[in-house]
Amino acid sequence: MSETLERWGSKRAFILAVTGAAVGLGNIWRFPYVAGENGGAAFLLIYIAFVLLLGIPVMMAEILIGRAGRRGPMQALGALAAEAGASRHWRWLGLFGAFTVFCILSFYSVVSGWSIEFLVTSINGNFAGASAAEVGAGFDAFLANPGLLIFNHSLFLFMTMTVVAAGVAKGLERLNNLLMPLLYGLLLLLAAYATTTDGFGTALSWLFLPSFGDVTASVVLHAMGHAFFTLAVGACALMAYGAYMPDDQSLPKAAFAVAVLDISVALLAGIAIFSVVFAQGMDPADGPGLMFVTLPIAFSELPWGSLWLSVFFLLLLLATWTSAINLAEPMVATLQGLGWRRSVSTAVVALSVWLIGLLSAFSFSTLAEFKPLFRRNVFELVSSIPPDIFLPIGGLFIAIFAAWVMPQARAVSALGMGGRGYLLWRTIVRWVSIPLTFIVLLGGLL
């Protein structure tokens, strides 16, 4: 089996890259409002349990396929399936993963563009002294301005694909090594600031003192879904990264390190955000508006609020940028596997994502009433169906392939845990992770 030409330059580079793919809107935007809507600490503990039972085992499955195949997702799946005497149609799972990431990136780029706009607005001090009505009206006016949405979408996508075009070593690795430590530094700075607010103690109690009497089936399902979504599994992105993984790196240790870093971002973001929210007596269950309406209002009433709000939106921009860069890689790798040059592959992906992203940008104005399916507009469709349905489908088949189909010798070698370790991992994937992934899928369909 031919091998990829590039490798991550170090074990640290691989961990930062996978963490960069995992850390994004899911940690800083989605986690706070999902936790807020589902009871805080009880949700957090259930979420961590599902990261261990579902997220990490499936993440390991996806990475080991790429590591064993040493090719793009389609080519690795096809070659490993043929080696196992299974159908080569398994390779289409790689294409499905690329399509999933394509859909996600098309709306992700639009939403990430919001962080650019809000960063500039906060730096200019425009939120200072603004009332709740003014901030809410400003956000609505921003969404209703397709020209502004498209400009920020275009700028963010240009930032993303320029890095991807440079390749693994000169692009992704170099930027991850710079931005991920900066991201954690900003997050720690915000968390330190949170300790000075009146809401810090309340935020800690709310996040870390569970009340299991409030746990419902819905809370469990949301925790399970978030554990799956936040680790970026199911889209073959981690499979593409596994192909570049150093030969001497421990896959289990790397997966665990990524999970710990990912959870730590969510926790630190939760502490920073909810301390500010509680300090101003606001509702932690404000939903998606928490990030772009509630927080600007809350920060505007605190000392040095504009400065700290600017730091927060810079953090959000860095998180979405690193995530988008790392999510774009599997699409480019898929086209490269078909014999395309990297520059051409990157240009085709960039143009395609930009064009489909226009539909999401117009969904808040011109196309707001265009609802082609399930009474949802384009933005509502691409921001719900791919993460809620496509990712679990991809994760389910990735886990099935790794635990039931691919050659055992290949899996043992790629996993690097020895025979007993492999059997333990395989048992967990077969009888715990796969059923849980199926439940996540059912939850997305309902």
Secondary structure as a PSIPRED ss2 file (coil, helix, strand):
# PSIPRED VFORMAT (PSIPRED V4.0)

   1 M C   1.000  0.000  0.000
   2 S C   1.000  0.000  0.000
   3 E C   1.000  0.000  0.000
   4 T C   1.000  0.000  0.000
   5 L C   1.000  0.000  0.000
   6 E C   1.000  0.000  0.000
   7 R C   1.000  0.000  0.000
   8 W C   1.000  0.000  0.000
   9 G C   1.000  0.000  0.000
  10 S C   1.000  0.000  0.000
  11 K H   0.000  1.000  0.000
  12 R H   0.000  1.000  0.000
  13 A H   0.000  1.000  0.000
  14 F H   0.000  1.000  0.000
  15 I H   0.000  1.000  0.000
  16 L H   0.000  1.000  0.000
  17 A H   0.000  1.000  0.000
  18 V H   0.000  1.000  0.000
  19 T H   0.000  1.000  0.000
  20 G H   0.000  1.000  0.000
  21 A H   0.000  1.000  0.000
  22 A H   0.000  1.000  0.000
  23 V C   1.000  0.000  0.000
  24 G C   1.000  0.000  0.000
  25 L H   0.000  1.000  0.000
  26 G H   0.000  1.000  0.000
  27 N H   0.000  1.000  0.000
  28 I H   0.000  1.000  0.000
  29 W H   0.000  1.000  0.000
  30 R H   0.000  1.000  0.000
  31 F H   0.000  1.000  0.000
  32 P H   0.000  1.000  0.000
  33 Y H   0.000  1.000  0.000
  34 V H   0.000  1.000  0.000
  35 A H   0.000  1.000  0.000
  36 G H   0.000  1.000  0.000
  37 E H   0.000  1.000  0.000
  38 N C   1.000  0.000  0.000
  39 G C   1.000  0.000  0.000
  40 G C   1.000  0.000  0.000
  41 A H   0.000  1.000  0.000
  42 A H   0.000  1.000  0.000
  43 F H   0.000  1.000  0.000
  44 L H   0.000  1.000  0.000
  45 L H   0.000  1.000  0.000
  46 I H   0.000  1.000  0.000
  47 Y H   0.000  1.000  0.000
  48 I H   0.000  1.000  0.000
  49 A H   0.000  1.000  0.000
  50 F H   0.000  1.000  0.000
  51 V H   0.000  1.000  0.000
  52 L H   0.000  1.000  0.000
  53 L H   0.000  1.000  0.000
  54 L H   0.000  1.000  0.000
  55 G H   0.000  1.000  0.000
  56 I H   0.000  1.000  0.000
  57 P H   0.000  1.000  0.000
  58 V H   0.000  1.000  0.000
  59 M H   0.000  1.000  0.000
  60 M H   0.000  1.000  0.000
  61 A H   0.000  1.000  0.000
  62 E H   0.000  1.000  0.000
  63 I H   0.000  1.000  0.000
  64 L H   0.000  1.000  0.000
  65 I H   0.000  1.000  0.000
  66 G H   0.000  1.000  0.000
  67 R H   0.000  1.000  0.000
  68 A H   0.000  1.000  0.000
  69 G H   0.000  1.000  0.000
  70 R C   1.000  0.000  0.000
  71 R C   1.000  0.000  0.000
  72 G C   1.000  0.000  0.000
  73 P H   0.000  1.000  0.000
  74 M H   0.000  1.000  0.000
  75 Q H   0.000  1.000  0.000
  76 A H   0.000  1.000  0.000
  77 L H   0.000  1.000  0.000
  78 G H   0.000  1.000  0.000
  79 A H   0.000  1.000  0.000
  80 L H   0.000  1.000  0.000
  81 A H   0.000  1.000  0.000
  82 A H   0.000  1.000  0.000
  83 E H   0.000  1.000  0.000
  84 A C   1.000  0.000  0.000
  85 G C   1.000  0.000  0.000
  86 A C   1.000  0.000  0.000
  87 S C   1.000  0.000  0.000
  88 R H   0.000  1.000  0.000
  89 H H   0.000  1.000  0.000
  90 W H   0.000  1.000  0.000
  91 R H   0.000  1.000  0.000
  92 W H   0.000  1.000  0.000
  93 L H   0.000  1.000  0.000
  94 G H   0.000  1.000  0.000
  95 L H   0.000  1.000  0.000
  96 F H   0.000  1.000  0.000
  97 G H   0.000  1.000  0.000
  98 A H   0.000  1.000  0.000
  99 F H   0.000  1.000  0.000
 100 T H   0.000  1.000  0.000
 101 V H   0.000  1.000  0.000
 102 F H   0.000  1.000  0.000
 103 C H   0.000  1.000  0.000
 104 I H   0.000  1.000  0.000
 105 L H   0.000  1.000  0.000
 106 S H   0.000  1.000  0.000
 107 F H   0.000  1.000  0.000
 108 Y H   0.000  1.000  0.000
 109 S H   0.000  1.000  0.000
 110 V H   0.000  1.000  0.000
 111 V H   0.000  1.000  0.000
 112 S H   0.000  1.000  0.000
 113 G H   0.000  1.000  0.000
 114 W H   0.000  1.000  0.000
 115 S H   0.000  1.000  0.000
 116 I H   0.000  1.000  0.000
 117 E H   0.000  1.000  0.000
 118 F H   0.000  1.000  0.000
 119 L H   0.000  1.000  0.000
 120 V H   0.000  1.000  0.000
 121 T H   0.000  1.000  0.000
 122 S H   0.000  1.000  0.000
 123 I H   0.000  1.000  0.000
 124 N C   1.000  0.000  0.000
 125 G C   1.000  0.000  0.000
 126 N C   1.000  0.000  0.000
 127 F C   1.000  0.000  0.000
 128 A C   1.000  0.000  0.000
 129 G C   1.000  0.000  0.000
 130 A C   1.000  0.000  0.000
 131 S C   1.000  0.000  0.000
 132 A H   0.000  1.000  0.000
 133 A H   0.000  1.000  0.000
 134 E H   0.000  1.000  0.000
 135 V H   0.000  1.000  0.000
 136 G H   0.000  1.000  0.000
 137 A H   0.000  1.000  0.000
 138 G H   0.000  1.000  0.000
 139 F H   0.000  1.000  0.000
 140 D H   0.000  1.000  0.000
 141 A H   0.000  1.000  0.000
 142 F H   0.000  1.000  0.000
 143 L H   0.000  1.000  0.000
 144 A C   1.000  0.000  0.000
 145 N C   1.000  0.000  0.000
 146 P H   0.000  1.000  0.000
 147 G H   0.000  1.000  0.000
 148 L H   0.000  1.000  0.000
 149 L H   0.000  1.000  0.000
 150 I H   0.000  1.000  0.000
 151 F H   0.000  1.000  0.000
 152 N H   0.000  1.000  0.000
 153 H H   0.000  1.000  0.000
 154 S H   0.000  1.000  0.000
 155 L H   0.000  1.000  0.000
 156 F H   0.000  1.000  0.000
 157 L H   0.000  1.000  0.000
 158 F H   0.000  1.000  0.000
 159 M H   0.000  1.000  0.000
 160 T H   0.000  1.000  0.000
 161 M H   0.000  1.000  0.000
 162 T H   0.000  1.000  0.000
 163 V H   0.000  1.000  0.000
 164 V H   0.000  1.000  0.000
 165 A H   0.000  1.000  0.000
 166 A C   1.000  0.000  0.000
 167 G C   1.000  0.000  0.000
 168 V H   0.000  1.000  0.000
 169 A H   0.000  1.000  0.000
 170 K H   0.000  1.000  0.000
 171 G H   0.000  1.000  0.000
 172 L H   0.000  1.000  0.000
 173 E H   0.000  1.000  0.000
 174 R H   0.000  1.000  0.000
 175 L H   0.000  1.000  0.000
 176 N H   0.000  1.000  0.000
 177 N H   0.000  1.000  0.000
 178 L H   0.000  1.000  0.000
 179 L H   0.000  1.000  0.000
 180 M H   0.000  1.000  0.000
 181 P H   0.000  1.000  0.000
 182 L H   0.000  1.000  0.000
 183 L H   0.000  1.000  0.000
 184 Y H   0.000  1.000  0.000
 185 G H   0.000  1.000  0.000
 186 L H   0.000  1.000  0.000
 187 L H   0.000  1.000  0.000
 188 L H   0.000  1.000  0.000
 189 L H   0.000  1.000  0.000
 190 L H   0.000  1.000  0.000
 191 A H   0.000  1.000  0.000
 192 A H   0.000  1.000  0.000
 193 Y H   0.000  1.000  0.000
 194 A H   0.000  1.000  0.000
 195 T C   1.000  0.000  0.000
 196 T C   1.000  0.000  0.000
 197 T C   1.000  0.000  0.000
 198 D C   1.000  0.000  0.000
 199 G C   1.000  0.000  0.000
 200 F H   0.000  1.000  0.000
 201 G H   0.000  1.000  0.000
 202 T H   0.000  1.000  0.000
 203 A H   0.000  1.000  0.000
 204 L H   0.000  1.000  0.000
 205 S H   0.000  1.000  0.000
 206 W H   0.000  1.000  0.000
 207 L H   0.000  1.000  0.000
 208 F H   0.000  1.000  0.000
 209 L C   1.000  0.000  0.000
 210 P C   1.000  0.000  0.000
 211 S C   1.000  0.000  0.000
 212 F H   0.000  1.000  0.000
 213 G H   0.000  1.000  0.000
 214 D H   0.000  1.000  0.000
 215 V C   1.000  0.000  0.000
 216 T C   1.000  0.000  0.000
 217 A H   0.000  1.000  0.000
 218 S H   0.000  1.000  0.000
 219 V H   0.000  1.000  0.000
 220 V H   0.000  1.000  0.000
 221 L H   0.000  1.000  0.000
 222 H H   0.000  1.000  0.000
 223 A H   0.000  1.000  0.000
 224 M H   0.000  1.000  0.000
 225 G H   0.000  1.000  0.000
 226 H H   0.000  1.000  0.000
 227 A H   0.000  1.000  0.000
 228 F H   0.000  1.000  0.000
 229 F H   0.000  1.000  0.000
 230 T H   0.000  1.000  0.000
 231 L C   1.000  0.000  0.000
 232 A C   1.000  0.000  0.000
 233 V C   1.000  0.000  0.000
 234 G C   1.000  0.000  0.000
 235 A C   1.000  0.000  0.000
 236 C C   1.000  0.000  0.000
 237 A H   0.000  1.000  0.000
 238 L H   0.000  1.000  0.000
 239 M H   0.000  1.000  0.000
 240 A H   0.000  1.000  0.000
 241 Y H   0.000  1.000  0.000
 242 G H   0.000  1.000  0.000
 243 A C   1.000  0.000  0.000
 244 Y C   1.000  0.000  0.000
 245 M C   1.000  0.000  0.000
 246 P C   1.000  0.000  0.000
 247 D C   1.000  0.000  0.000
 248 D C   1.000  0.000  0.000
 249 Q C   1.000  0.000  0.000
 250 S C   1.000  0.000  0.000
 251 L H   0.000  1.000  0.000
 252 P H   0.000  1.000  0.000
 253 K H   0.000  1.000  0.000
 254 A H   0.000  1.000  0.000
 255 A H   0.000  1.000  0.000
 256 F H   0.000  1.000  0.000
 257 A H   0.000  1.000  0.000
 258 V H   0.000  1.000  0.000
 259 A H   0.000  1.000  0.000
 260 V H   0.000  1.000  0.000
 261 L H   0.000  1.000  0.000
 262 D H   0.000  1.000  0.000
 263 I H   0.000  1.000  0.000
 264 S H   0.000  1.000  0.000
 265 V H   0.000  1.000  0.000
 266 A H   0.000  1.000  0.000
 267 L H   0.000  1.000  0.000
 268 L H   0.000  1.000  0.000
 269 A H   0.000  1.000  0.000
 270 G H   0.000  1.000  0.000
 271 I H   0.000  1.000  0.000
 272 A H   0.000  1.000  0.000
 273 I H   0.000  1.000  0.000
 274 F H   0.000  1.000  0.000
 275 S H   0.000  1.000  0.000
 276 V H   0.000  1.000  0.000
 277 V H   0.000  1.000  0.000
 278 F H   0.000  1.000  0.000
 279 A H   0.000  1.000  0.000
 280 Q C   1.000  0.000  0.000
 281 G C   1.000  0.000  0.000
 282 M C   1.000  0.000  0.000
 283 D C   1.000  0.000  0.000
 284 P C   1.000  0.000  0.000
 285 A C   1.000  0.000  0.000
 286 D C   1.000  0.000  0.000
 287 G C   1.000  0.000  0.000
 288 P C   1.000  0.000  0.000
 289 G H   0.000  1.000  0.000
 290 L H   0.000  1.000  0.000
 291 M H   0.000  1.000  0.000
 292 F H   0.000  1.000  0.000
 293 V H   0.000  1.000  0.000
 294 T H   0.000  1.000  0.000
 295 L H   0.000  1.000  0.000
 296 P H   0.000  1.000  0.000
 297 I H   0.000  1.000  0.000
 298 A H   0.000  1.000  0.000
 299 F H   0.000  1.000  0.000
 300 S H   0.000  1.000  0.000
 301 E C   1.000  0.000  0.000
 302 L C   1.000  0.000  0.000
 303 P C   1.000  0.000  0.000
 304 W C   1.000  0.000  0.000
 305 G H   0.000  1.000  0.000
 306 S H   0.000  1.000  0.000
 307 L H   0.000  1.000  0.000
 308 W H   0.000  1.000  0.000
 309 L H   0.000  1.000  0.000
 310 S H   0.000  1.000  0.000
 311 V H   0.000  1.000  0.000
 312 F H   0.000  1.000  0.000
 313 F H   0.000  1.000  0.000
 314 L H   0.000  1.000  0.000
 315 L H   0.000  1.000  0.000
 316 L H   0.000  1.000  0.000
 317 L H   0.000  1.000  0.000
 318 L H   0.000  1.000  0.000
 319 A H   0.000  1.000  0.000
 320 T H   0.000  1.000  0.000
 321 W H   0.000  1.000  0.000
 322 T H   0.000  1.000  0.000
 323 S H   0.000  1.000  0.000
 324 A H   0.000  1.000  0.000
 325 I H   0.000  1.000  0.000
 326 N H   0.000  1.000  0.000
 327 L H   0.000  1.000  0.000
 328 A H   0.000  1.000  0.000
 329 E H   0.000  1.000  0.000
 330 P H   0.000  1.000  0.000
 331 M H   0.000  1.000  0.000
 332 V H   0.000  1.000  0.000
 333 A H   0.000  1.000  0.000
 334 T H   0.000  1.000  0.000
 335 L H   0.000  1.000  0.000
 336 Q H   0.000  1.000  0.000
 337 G H   0.000  1.000  0.000
 338 L C   1.000  0.000  0.000
 339 G C   1.000  0.000  0.000
 340 W C   1.000  0.000  0.000
 341 R C   1.000  0.000  0.000
 342 R H   0.000  1.000  0.000
 343 S H   0.000  1.000  0.000
 344 V H   0.000  1.000  0.000
 345 S H   0.000  1.000  0.000
 346 T H   0.000  1.000  0.000
 347 A H   0.000  1.000  0.000
 348 V H   0.000  1.000  0.000
 349 V H   0.000  1.000  0.000
 350 A H   0.000  1.000  0.000
 351 L H   0.000  1.000  0.000
 352 S H   0.000  1.000  0.000
 353 V H   0.000  1.000  0.000
 354 W H   0.000  1.000  0.000
 355 L H   0.000  1.000  0.000
 356 I H   0.000  1.000  0.000
 357 G H   0.000  1.000  0.000
 358 L H   0.000  1.000  0.000
 359 L H   0.000  1.000  0.000
 360 S H   0.000  1.000  0.000
 361 A H   0.000  1.000  0.000
 362 F H   0.000  1.000  0.000
 363 S C   1.000  0.000  0.000
 364 F C   1.000  0.000  0.000
 365 S C   1.000  0.000  0.000
 366 T C   1.000  0.000  0.000
 367 L C   1.000  0.000  0.000
 368 A C   1.000  0.000  0.000
 369 E C   1.000  0.000  0.000
 370 F C   1.000  0.000  0.000
 371 K C   1.000  0.000  0.000
 372 P C   1.000  0.000  0.000
 373 L E   0.000  0.000  1.000
 374 F C   1.000  0.000  0.000
 375 R C   1.000  0.000  0.000
 376 R E   0.000  0.000  1.000
 377 N C   1.000  0.000  0.000
 378 V H   0.000  1.000  0.000
 379 F H   0.000  1.000  0.000
 380 E H   0.000  1.000  0.000
 381 L H   0.000  1.000  0.000
 382 V H   0.000  1.000  0.000
 383 S C   1.000  0.000  0.000
 384 S C   1.000  0.000  0.000
 385 I H   0.000  1.000  0.000
 386 P H   0.000  1.000  0.000
 387 P H   0.000  1.000  0.000
 388 D H   0.000  1.000  0.000
 389 I H   0.000  1.000  0.000
 390 F H   0.000  1.000  0.000
 391 L H   0.000  1.000  0.000
 392 P H   0.000  1.000  0.000
 393 I H   0.000  1.000  0.000
 394 G H   0.000  1.000  0.000
 395 G H   0.000  1.000  0.000
 396 L H   0.000  1.000  0.000
 397 F H   0.000  1.000  0.000
 398 I H   0.000  1.000  0.000
 399 A H   0.000  1.000  0.000
 400 I H   0.000  1.000  0.000
 401 F H   0.000  1.000  0.000
 402 A H   0.000  1.000  0.000
 403 A H   0.000  1.000  0.000
 404 W H   0.000  1.000  0.000
 405 V H   0.000  1.000  0.000
 406 M C   1.000  0.000  0.000
 407 P C   1.000  0.000  0.000
 408 Q H   0.000  1.000  0.000
 409 A H   0.000  1.000  0.000
 410 R H   0.000  1.000  0.000
 411 A H   0.000  1.000  0.000
 412 V H   0.000  1.000  0.000
 413 S H   0.000  1.000  0.000
 414 A H   0.000  1.000  0.000
 415 L H   0.000  1.000  0.000
 416 G C   1.000  0.000  0.000
 417 M C   1.000  0.000  0.000
 418 G H   0.000  1.000  0.000
 419 G H   0.000  1.000  0.000
 420 R H   0.000  1.000  0.000
 421 G H   0.000  1.000  0.000
 422 Y H   0.000  1.000  0.000
 423 L H   0.000  1.000  0.000
 424 L H   0.000  1.000  0.000
 425 W H   0.000  1.000  0.000
 426 R H   0.000  1.000  0.000
 427 T H   0.000  1.000  0.000
 428 I H   0.000  1.000  0.000
 429 V H   0.000  1.000  0.000
 430 R H   0.000  1.000  0.000
 431 W H   0.000  1.000  0.000
 432 V H   0.000  1.000  0.000
 433 S H   0.000  1.000  0.000
 434 I H   0.000  1.000  0.000
 435 P H   0.000  1.000  0.000
 436 L H   0.000  1.000  0.000
 437 T H   0.000  1.000  0.000
 438 F H   0.000  1.000  0.000
 439 I H   0.000  1.000  0.000
 440 V H   0.000  1.000  0.000
 441 L H   0.000  1.000  0.000
 442 L H   0.000  1.000  0.000
 443 G H   0.000  1.000  0.000
 444 G H   0.000  1.000  0.000
 445 L H   0.000  1.000  0.000
 446 L C   1.000  0.000  0.000
